[in-house]
Amino acid sequence: MAAYEGIIADLIEELGRLPGVGPKSAQRIAFHILAADPAEVQRLAAVLTEVKSKVRFCEICGNVSEDVQCRICRDPRRDPSILCVVEEAKDVVAIERTREFRGRYHVLGGAINPIDGVGPDDLRIRELMTRLADGAVQEIIIATDPNVEGEATATYLARMLRPMGLTISRLASGLPVGGDLEYADEITLGRAFEGRRSIDV
Amino acid sequence: MGENVRVKLYRDEAVVLRTRKLGEADRILTLLTRAHGQVHAVAKGVRRTSSKFGARLEPFSVIDLQLYAGRNLDVVTQVDTLAPHGRAISGDYGLFTTATAMVETAERLTEIEREPATQQYLLLVGALRSLAEKVHASSLVLDSYLLRALAIAGWAPTFSECARCDAPGPHRAFVAPMGGIVCPSCRPPGAAAPAPETVGLLGSLLAGDWPHADISHERHRKEASGLVAAYTQWHLERQLKSLRHVERA
């Protein structure tokens, strides 16, 4: 933004780096900040610095946390024998929303994607293996994304974990709740058939 | 009423080479099409679980699709699956890494957008199919694919007569920068000297002589893979990111 000078130009440039914010939106946000109540801006600035200094990754599961260990890893009510493996910290939140899972998590930090240079050694797989060494975990649920990279990561993990004699499962793929069968694509519908279950009445 | 403006829609078959996340729920796809060469296209909303064609636009899938020619990027409007290789390939880690190396090579060899590359397309479709159906060992499929893709791109290696002076073979020395096998008088010092069986295997892989390639010995396959990797890296100039992750069975 050559039209603005000094600190306003800097602010617009910094805002423009944020995901989904283009030059025009950056300009709008900058002027909103200029017009806003100083206390409000102070609060925003304080939160921004605080989040960078306080938030780190849990030493056990790799989830975002304010302490050395995250809230879930510290919670004694969580079942230590079941572990759910996810790609990102965002996925932990998505699974927590279901209220179905009472075990603990392991965040890999992505999926295997050789075309972008991401191999198994670039993920937190070694940490996962170390975590399993004490034998407390009995069951592993692999909850990587249902796309090619996520499936390949699941295949890789399953192969590494099988010799350890754990129960390993993969999240099911199938029809979204509330949808119409006729609109499902053939690949998802095919998976739904593959993973069908018997109804106990 | 003015005349209707011609709608810029077109239809083609394609292999999905790569997908990248875009914004909230979209993806940018790199496609190798049958008639239009490499095309970058936006697939809107495919990362949502409610997406109707997200599953069809996965890497390695062969699809029939309709695209809207946008100003920068084309937009995917309809997709039909021709061959969903994604499942078979991602269910086997060795196949997945092999297929990734193949699509990365295809992406590299067809870098000029919209330059028709039908031969490359057909070769890739065939290679992905034989990989997914496990017709041959995955490392053989990869090496054969690399040699033939490079040959189509104009870098055909020679495995019988000398690459430099055409002296009739067989010769022993392999030099990637010179274009394959060279005779004793053209041979620079320090050239690799693979086993004669390895050279025979490389010739079969380039020619698509599968009966011969399938019965080759493990030791010669390994040696051939090393030479093919060196030859590919030399001609593509930049490193293939996925090649070092390939798991050879």
Interface residues (C-beta under 8 A of the other chain):
Chain A: G20 I112 P114 I115 D116 G117 G119 N147 V148 E149 E151 A152 T155 Y156 R159 P176 G179 Y183 D185 E186 I187 T188
Chain B: R18 T19 G23 E24 T49 S50 K52 F53 G54 A55 R56 E58 P59 F60 T81 P84 G86 R87 I89 S90 G91 D92 Y93 F96 T97 T100 A101 V103 E104 K241 S242 R244 H245 V246
